[in-house]
Amino acid sequence: MSSISSHDATPYLPADPAARADLDALRRASAGCRGCPLYENATQTVFGAGAPHARAVLVGEQPGDQEDRRGEPFVGPAGRVLDQALEEAGIERADVYVTNAVKHFKFKRFQGGKRRIHETPNGREMRACRPWLLAELRTLEPDVVVALGATAGKALLGSSFRVTRQRGELLPLPDLDLIGTPAAAKAVAEAGTEASGGAGGAAAGDGAAAVRLVATIHPSAVLRADDREGMYAGLVDDLRVAAAALG
């Protein structure tokens, strides 16, 4: 397929509906994604990985340097922090599926050298990669989705989302058709308003009737924090909310 200038991964998803509901087929198709310019400098697509019947899906921002080289999500320093936090929260890493809102590594070269410095994906890049995330969520049908960091939160609930305001809360996941749009945050707010005394609030959409969303910091924030112990404790506390929702 020839390169396209628009930011949209949709043309690179499998044409066969059955393949769009198969994680292996999606992963193979994603390897050829040219839906935004990020593929040009990245080593490879880093698709999600984990249990095919996972009840929990953890969504991060984008692959880091080591993930880009190895082709797997959360295998670098932040991944090790996440592994430990999941264990302390009572969630088995082997029982979850981990992915990113953006599937290619965005970076800049430090002073023109070999060192690659992470850059935050912009809105167009997140929207371009949205079809892959939607396909993963539709295929997995998880009970709980965890947004790791601000970018993941915006990819799920739109640009108005602020992890500092809503972290650690058990929220309804909007209908998947609304994911990443301004309507997603509105649906969550309306569901919270309509809920009266029910644990975790009401569902925000028919397509996600039993699905809950928990937002927390990205594990890389722990590595950057002055108070690593306190930041890490907050991450574990938020993950415990997700663990309780899983039952």
Disulfide bonds with the S-S distance in Angstrom:
none
